[in-house]
């Protein structure tokens, strides 16, 4: 049984961590996917990205996606985004005939029995392109190229985590547990970008006051996220690495409204839980937090 809300949140954090065995499984699997692509396509570079690389992937592994970028020779780019994705899918089907391999937005998704790998074909932005640095990735929906810089996203996440005294990453993991419990109204990267906008103290406060200046207790932090996210979801949120675009562009008007509603509900529940916590009713408070964050939160 829960003794205090603080104890419950500490155990909640632990419940979201991958085990060492799971980490080794991910390492082996992503290595084999890299090799499968390189056998038949001209891969000039590949690297892990997404939640796994930013250390925000949460347990259970069976519900996780591991993102891998394969940078291809630019000669393939002339085929067009959908054709590049289809060619990558055909290659992966040869190596994984017993797995579901499908085109999924900007990636080819391989559904293994234990977890999912999303392989994203990409092309380096050439030096003569005035559009900036990074990679062009395929958007199968619009059959156009999307420019992004996942390595900058990883660097930015690490920097904000330093400025928050190492508390950004565990907070993001808790918020991802809510997102999963709420039916995944937001994509993982969008959720992280919202968290960066909410918790980054900026270089000046960090320099003056030290790490962690923008963070409070776990209950306060998650409540603050839900409060800010409801407002942030009402407007465009540029790609943090590019300073343009909108990481929430995938949301239709109705999906955005639904996401805002779910965020608002989470915030209201956190407020009720905080009130119960303040009166000393830790068991009732923990029960509400469990509604917000799901079975990973101890009851």
SULURJO-V114837 format. One record per pair of residues at least 12 apart in sequence whose C-alpha atoms are under 8 Angstrom apart, sorted by the first residue. I is the first residue (numbers start at 1). GAP is how many residues later the second one is. D is the distance in Angstrom with one decimal. If there is no record, write none. Layout:
I&GAP&D  I&GAP&D
This chain:
1&297&7.8  1&298&6.5  2&280&7.4  2&281&6.3  2&284&7.3  2&296&6.9  2&297&6.2  3&279&6.9  3&280&7.4  4&278&5.4  4&279&7.6  5&272&7.1  5&277&5.6  5&278&7.8  5&280&7.1  5&281&6.1  6&212&7.9  8&278&7.1  8&289&7.0  8&290&5.9  8&291&7.9  9&209&7.0  9&210&8.0  9&288&7.3  11&286&7.5  11&287&7.0  12&162&7.8  12&284&6.0  12&285&4.9  12&286&6.4  13&157&6.7  13&160&7.8  13&161&7.1  15&44&7.2  15&281&5.9  15&282&7.7  16&42&5.0  16&43&4.9  16&44&7.3  16&157&7.0  16&158&7.7  16&161&8.0  16&280&7.0  17&40&8.0  17&41&5.9  17&42&5.7  18&39&7.9  18&40&6.5  18&41&5.4  18&42&7.3  18&43&7.1  22&39&7.1  26&40&7.7  30&36&7.9  30&38&7.3  30&87&7.4  33&59&7.8  34&12&7.3  34&36&7.5  36&55&7.4  36&56&6.6  36&59&6.4  37&33&7.9  37&51&7.3  37&54&6.5  37&55&6.6  40&51&6.8  41&31&7.3  41&47&7.8  42&30&5.7  42&31&5.6  43&27&6.4  43&28&5.7  43&29&4.5  43&30&6.2  44&26&7.9  44&27&5.8  44&28&5.7  44&29&6.2  45&25&6.2  45&26&5.0  45&27&7.2  46&22&7.2  46&23&5.4  46&24&4.4  46&25&5.7  47&21&5.9  47&22&5.4  47&23&6.9  48&18&7.9  48&19&6.1  48&20&4.6  48&21&6.2  49&17&7.9  49&18&5.4  49&19&5.8  49&20&6.9  49&101&6.4  49&102&7.2  49&105&7.3  50&16&7.1  50&17&5.4  50&18&7.8  50&100&7.4  50&104&7.7  50&139&7.4  51&15&7.2  51&16&7.5  51&137&7.6  51&138&7.8  52&14&6.0  52&15&7.2  53&101&6.9  54&100&5.5  54&103&6.6  54&104&7.2  55&114&7.0  56&113&5.9  56&114&7.4  56&116&6.6  56&117&5.6  57&116&7.0  58&115&6.2  58&118&7.6  58&119&7.6  61&53&6.9  61&54&5.9  62&51&7.7  62&52&4.8  62&53&4.5  62&54&7.7  63&52&6.2  63&53&7.7  64&51&5.8  64&52&6.3  65&50&6.6  65&51&4.8  65&52&5.6  65&53&6.6  66&49&8.0  66&50&6.2  66&51&4.8  66&52&6.0  67&50&6.0  67&51&4.8  67&52&6.1  67&53&7.4  68&49&7.3  68&50&6.1  68&51&4.9  68&52&6.1  69&50&5.8  69&51&4.7  69&52&5.9  69&53&6.7  70&49&7.0  70&50&6.1  70&51&4.9  70&52&6.0  71&50&5.9  71&51&4.7  71&52&5.4  71&53&6.9  72&49&6.7  72&50&6.0  72&51&5.7  73&50&6.9  74&49&6.0  74&50&7.4  77&46&7.2  80&63&7.2  80&64&7.6  81&56&7.6  81&57&4.6  81&58&6.3  81&59&6.3  81&62&5.4  81&63&6.1  81&64&6.5  82&56&6.9  82&57&7.3  82&58&5.1  82&61&5.8  84&37&7.5  84&54&7.7  85&18&6.8  85&21&8.0  85&22&7.1  85&23&6.7  85&36&7.0  85&53&7.2  85&55&7.6  86&17&7.2  88&20&7.3  88&33&7.5  89&12&6.7  89&13&6.8  89&14&7.0  89&19&6.1  99&12&5.9  99&13&5.9  100&12&7.4  103&37&7.8  104&36&7.6  105&33&7.8  105&34&5.8  105&35&5.4  105&36&6.4  106&14&6.2  106&15&7.9  106&31&6.6  106&32&5.0  106&33&4.8  106&34&6.2  107&12&5.3  107&13&4.4  107&14&6.9  107&31&7.6  108&12&6.4  120&17&7.1  120&18&7.9  121&16&6.3  121&17&7.0  122&13&6.0  122&14&5.5  122&15&4.6  122&16&7.1  123&12&5.3  123&13&5.2  123&14&6.6  124&12&6.4  133&16&7.5  134&13&6.8  134&14&5.7  134&15&4.6  134&16&7.9  135&12&5.7  135&13&5.6  135&14&6.0  136&12&6.5  148&91&7.8  148&93&7.1  148&94&6.8  149&92&6.1  149&93&7.4  150&91&7.8  152&89&5.8  153&87&7.2  153&88&6.1  157&39&7.4  160&36&7.1  160&40&5.7  160&41&8.0  162&49&6.6  163&37&7.1  163&38&6.9  163&39&7.7  163&40&7.7  163&43&5.8  163&47&7.4  163&48&4.7  163&49&6.2  163&50&7.8  164&35&7.5  164&36&7.0  164&37&7.4  164&47&5.1  164&48&3.9  164&49&6.6  164&50&6.4  164&51&6.4  165&46&4.5  165&47&4.4  166&46&7.6  167&45&7.3  167&48&7.4  168&27&7.9  168&31&7.3  171&47&7.2  171&50&7.3  171&51&7.0  172&20&6.6  172&23&6.8  174&48&7.8  174&119&7.3  175&47&6.9  175&118&7.7  176&12&7.3  176&15&7.6  177&116&5.5  177&117&7.0  177&119&7.6  178&114&5.8  178&115&4.4  178&116&6.9  179&114&8.0  181&111&7.3  181&112&6.1  181&113&5.5  182&80&7.1  182&110&7.9  185&70&7.4  185&73&7.5  185&74&5.3  185&77&7.9  186&73&6.9  189&58&7.9  190&57&5.8  190&58&6.3  193&46&8.0  193&47&7.3  193&54&8.0  194&35&6.4  194&38&7.3  195&30&6.7  198&26&7.9  198&27&6.3  198&30&6.6  198&31&7.9  199&15&6.1  199&16&7.0  200&14&6.9  201&12&6.9  201&13&5.3  219&51&7.4  219&55&7.4  222&48&7.9  223&43&7.9  223&44&5.6  223&47&5.8  223&48&7.1  224&43&8.0  226&37&5.5  226&38&6.7  226&40&6.6  226&41&5.2  227&36&7.7  227&37&7.1  227&40&6.0  229&31&7.7  229&34&7.0  230&30&5.2  230&31&7.9  230&33&6.0  230&34&6.3  233&15&7.9  233&23&7.0  233&27&6.5  234&22&8.0  234&26&8.0  236&12&7.0  266&26&5.9  269&19&6.5  269&20&7.4  269&23&7.2  270&18&7.4  270&19&6.7  270&22&7.8  272&13&7.6  272&16&7.8  273&12&4.3  273&13&7.2  273&15&5.9  273&16&6.7  283&16&7.6  286&12&7.5  286&13&6.1  287&12&5.8
